[in-house]
Amino acid sequence: MNSMNKYKLTIVLLPILSICKAQNTIDDIETYLFSEIFNSNKSINKFIELNHKNDTIRYWIFDDNNKLIKEVDYRNNSRSAYVGRQITNKSTTFKTEIIYNYNQDGHIQNYFEIKNVDGNILNTIHEFNYPSKDTILETFKIDDDRIEIDVEITKINTNSKPKKIIQSMKYYIGTSYVQTIQRTEFSYDQRNSLMSQNLYFSINSYSEYGRSVTVNEVLGANTNYMYDERGRLKNIHEVEYTEEGFPKLRKDVNFDYKGKTDRIKYLKIKYGENYKTNFVKYELKYNRNGDLRNLKINENRFNYLTRR
């Protein structure tokens, strides 16, 4: 397996490394759209997503201190890993359940992830340690009949904002393994608004015969953030770099707000050529109290209930 094929395989697996507050059932766009719900100071017991048939697709449960303690995702999610153009692993997750536990300081101690993958139950325990006030260390292991991965994620904060995230993943192939190290650096302006982030990666492979191959760290992606005169996020522009070092569009996100408020009215995303759907439009509707009422993504509509 050459170094670029190892990189492609790793990119397919990296979404499991998401460390947003709702760990695995929301993407980066939803992280932003749901931020008021998950970071709200208001008392909230449950947040529910329903499809057009009013079937529950996902839900999140919070404790009396507004901490997320459980999330359930009933969507079918398929995942494939490729080497070159050949699929080496394909699976479908039919249900994901995540249960959170906190220590006495209110920080996450661990969470249990339970997945129904191709009819088999896969259990993963994510453990958290806090080596210093501004450092969070997350470790977990994925081990089933088809795949074995060790993951270590170190998040370093400054003033409660991410400064650096280092993700180390070992993907085992027999007694050999490929180790991918992904490093993300964040930069802010004088108002402490996120302005950009750079993603770097390097690859090491170790074989049972003692041979090793190292790919030096390279820039994999760059993301820039722009704000309007009111300080509202206006645009996110993300590019990824080819093997030759040329930038290619990954996604470009534009925000339209409702009048002078911070409520998002439309969100339009243009994706790069590697995505099947190149354009996605989000249309948001709110209740009178400001809670998200429904969300239309292209032709698909989702409704939301917030129980206090």
N, C-alpha and C positions, 0 to 999 in steps of 0.2 A: 504494500500500500504506500503510494508516494505521499509526500507531505501535504500537497494540496487536497488530495482525497481525504486525508485525516482531518484537515481543516473543515471540509464540507460535512463530514460525518459529525464533527463536533458542533458545528453551527446548528444542525438538526436537533442535537441533544440539549443545547444550552437553554432553551426556554424553561426547562425544569428548574433552573437556578434562580428563578424570579424571587426576590425577597421583598416585594411590596407587602403592605399590611395584610391584605387578603391574599394569601400566598400563591395559590395556584389556579384559582377559578376566575380571575379577572386579568385582562391584558393591560398594557401600559396606558392606552386611551381611557379604559374604564377606571383605572387607578385615579386618573385626573377627574373624570366625571363624577365618580362616587366619593371623592375625597371629603366633601362636606358631610357625607353620611358616616364614613368610617372614622373621621376625626372630629365629629361633632361633640360639642359640650352639652348638647341637649340629651335628655334621657331617651334612649331608644332600646327597644327590646328585640325587634326583628325587622329585617329588610328583605323583601320578597320580590323576585322577578317572575313575571308570568308571560306566556306567549299569547298569540291572538286567540287561542282556544281557552284562555284563562287557566291553562295547566301550569303548575309551578315548575320552573326550569332550574332556578337556583334560589337559595335563601341563606341568610346570615343571622346568627343569634348572638346577642350581646348580654353581658352580665349587668349587675346594678351599678357598676363603675364605668359603664359604656365601653368595656373591653370586649373585643371579638373573642368568643369562646367556641363557636362552631360555624362551619360553612359546608353546604352540600350543593353539589353540581350534578344534575341529571342529564346533561347533554352528552351526546356521543362524540368523542374526540378521537380522530385517527391520527396516528403518528408513524412516519416512515423514516428509516435511515438508509442513506445511499452511499455506496462506494462507486465513484464514477457515475454511470447511469444505471447501475444494478441495485435493486432494493435488497439490503441485507437483513432488515428487520422491519416488520410491519405489525402494528397492533391497534386495537380500538379500546378506548376506555369508556365504559357505559355509565359509571357513577364514580364520583369522587367525594369523599367525606373527610373533613379536617377538624380535629379537636385540639384546642389550645389549652396549655397550662402555664400559669404565671408564678413567679417567685414572690417573696414578701415585698420586694421593692417595686413590684408592678411590671417588671420586665418579663418577656416570654422566656420560660424555662425550657419548654419543648412543645412540639406539636406532633400529633399522630395523624398520618395520612393513610387513608384506606381507599384503595382503588379496586374496582371491578374491571380487570383487563382481560378481554377475550374469555370472559366467564370464570377467570381465576381471581382470587382475592390477593392483592399485593399490599402488604403493610410496610410502611416506612416511618421511622422515628427520627425527627429532626431535633437535634440537641443544640442549645444555645449557651455560650459562655461569654463573660464580660471581663476580659483581661485588664481593661482600664475604663475610665469614665466615658471615653469617646470611641471605644472599640467593641464591636460585636463579632463573635465567632460562631458560625453555624456549621455543623457537620451532619452528614447523613450518608447512608449507604443504600444503593439499590441492588438487590441481589435476588434474581429469580432464575428460572431454567434457561433463559435466553440471553440475559445481559447481567453484567456485574460492574457497578460504577461506585467509586468512592468520591465524595464531594466535600470540599471545605471552602467556606465563603467567609471572608474577613471584610467587615464594613467599618471604615474609619470616618467619624463625624467631626465637624468643627461647628460650634454654635448650633448643635442639633441638626445640622444639614450634612448630607453626604459629601465627603471630600474625596474619598477613594474607596473602590470596591475591588477586591481581588478574589477571583473564583478559580480554584484549582480542582480539576476533575481528572481522575484516573479511570480509563476505560480498559477493562481487562479482556484480553483475547488469549485464552488458555493460560499459560504461565507468563505471558508477555503482557505489556500494557502500553497504552498511549496516554500521556499526560498533557492536558491542555491548561494553560494558565491564561486567564483573561483578566486584564486590569482596566478599570474605568476610572478616569480622572474627571472631576467636576470643577468648574470655575464660576464665580459669582461677581456681580458688580458691587458698587459701594452701597446699594440698597439691599444687598443680600439676595438679589433675584438671580436665579440660575440663568447663565448666559450660554454655556456650552459644555459639552462632555465629549471626551475622546476615549475610544475603546481600542486597546492594544491586546495582542495575543501572541503567545509563543507555544511551540509544540515540542515535546520530548517523547521519544519512543524507546522502550527497553525490551529487548528480546531475551528469551530463555537461554540463548547462546552467548549472552554477555555483550552483544552489539547494541549500540545506542545511536540514535539520530536526533539532532537538535535543530530546530528552526528558530532563528533569532527573532526577538520580539519585533512585530511590525504593527503599523496603524491599520486597524480593521474597519473602523467607522468613526464618523464625526457628526455631532448633532449641535445645531445652533438654535437659540431661542430668541424671539423678538417680542417686544411689548408695545402697547399703544401708549398714548399720552396719559391715560389713567392708571397705568401700571398693570393692565390686564394682558395676559398671554395672547399674542396675536398670531404668531407663526412658529412652527417647529419644522426645521429643514434638516433631514438626515441623509447622509450619503455613506455608502460602503465602498471600500477600495478593492480593485481587482488585484490579481497576482502581480500584474505589472505596475501597480501603484496608482492607477487612474481612478478617479471618483465616479461612482454610479449612483443615481438616485435610489434610495431605499424607500423614503416617504417624505411627503411635504404636506403639512397639516395647517389649515387656516381656520381661525375662529371668528364667528360673528356673534355679537352680544345683543341682548334685548335692551335697547335704549342705552341709558347711562348706568345700568345695573351690571353686576358681575355674573348674571345668569347667561349661560351660553344658549343662543338660539339655534345656530347652525354650526356644524363642524364638518369641514370638507377635507378629505384625504386623497392625495394622489400617490399611488404606490409605483415602485419601479417595475421593470420588465420581468423580474423574477416572480411576480405575484400574479395569480390567476385573475383576480379582480383588481383592476388598476385604479378605479375610482370608487370611493365610498363616501356617502353623505349621511351625517347624523343630524336628526332634527329632534330637539328636546322640548318637552312641555312640562310645566310646573303647576303644582297646586297653589292655592292662595297663600299658604303658609311658607311657600318656598321649596317644599319637598318635590323631588323629581316625580312626575306623574307617569309619563311614558316617553319612550325613545324609539324613533323610527330610523332604522339603518337600511338605506336604500329602500327596498319594498317590504322589509320585515319590521313589524312593530312589536314592542315589548312594553308591558305595563309594570308599575312598581307600587308596592304597598309598604308604608313605613308605620310600624306599630310601636307606640310609645308606652 
